[in-house]
Amino acid sequence: MKLARFVKFREEKFGGVLFETRSEKVFTLTSTGAAVVKEIAAGGSAEQVVARLKARYQDPSGKLETEAREFIDSLRSQGLLSED
Amino acid sequence: MSASLGAPLYVGWQLTNECNLACLHCIEESGPGKALAGELSREEALDVLRRLDEAQVPFLSFSGGEPLLHPGFWDIVASACGRGMHVKVETNGHLLKAEDCARLGSLGVKAVQLSLDGASAGTYERLRMRGRFETVLEAARLLRAAGVPLELNFSPTRFNVHEAGLAIDKAVELGAIGFYTGRTIMAGNAARSRALLEPTEEQYASFFAQVRAKAAEYQGRLRVCCHEMGFLEELKVRVENPAALFILLPDGKVKLINALPFLCGDLRRQGVAEVWKSFLEGWRSPEVRGFIAELERDPSLVGRLHERVECSLS
């Protein structure tokens, strides 16, 4: 899994932005969203991305894992990720 | 949103004002022999590009004039693509040979946008003086054969609006992924040819109806981007919510937006962050807001849109 071909990510003070350069759509990200996207950009499957996030941040309630999975699904449904 | 960003997301870079065509509606007044004094050299342009990359500007479009006429065009595009920036080239297509299209494909440009204002030689060549309709079609075919994503741009005029639907059919036939259109701004050359060019409101209504119908017909196959809003309405939106986009002129000066005369910096002398700060201040300045309000009262000011006025910044 990685960012789709036409998607660029940039960190900002408030978190980050994803820019889909073909449709010229901009998606703003919170700092949590930006952390997930940075891990996606680093490569690996959704499972590996979530595992790395859990290793980096405390997640005793499992909330981070749930939200990260939902966020990844949301990015996927908007065509911002590719699987190859 | 732009105010919270550290840099623009998109730079529309007019590499040169020189052009091999002399289009009746050109807002930049480009044409043969119309290069500006002091245009950025290849080396200067590469230096600006490096600084845009360091500022993490993700997306550049190269236009003109005709961008392929800039002596550093290929090096600039290669450098931008090599840095991982997303690049679009906006060209009239007349200088593109098969080997150029292959090169654009291998460099990985995200799209090439060709101007195709009509579905016949008669309408196209009336607007794009010195241009040839068949040459653009051939360029489109060569780009597709080279695997380059193709977009088309259509500027409506009094004498081509009736062909909008056919032009969109042609875009699909050519394998384009995008079709861009909207109201033609009557500034620059267009201001002088206004009586000949400007569609009536009735014509615009029919034009937008054709475009909407074709957009529905080709949904999922062709992305049709049509700005029905007049430029004044768009300016009123932009002044409250500036797009994260600035226009880089051939000599390194930076404009707030094509459809305003205001300059907010000079990338030959200033850093990207400094110009970006001036860009955001410029949109908030009373001078810019006042000009937009005055434009509403006095539509003849549209003739000044392609001029250059330094923003008075704090």
HADDOCK unambig.tbl for C-alpha pairs under 7 A between the chains (distance, minus, plus):
assign (segid A and resid 8 and name CA) (segid B and resid 58 and name CA) 6.36 0.50 0.50
assign (segid A and resid 12 and name CA) (segid B and resid 5 and name CA) 6.41 0.50 0.50
assign (segid A and resid 12 and name CA) (segid B and resid 6 and name CA) 6.71 0.50 0.50
assign (segid A and resid 21 and name CA) (segid B and resid 59 and name CA) 6.86 0.50 0.50
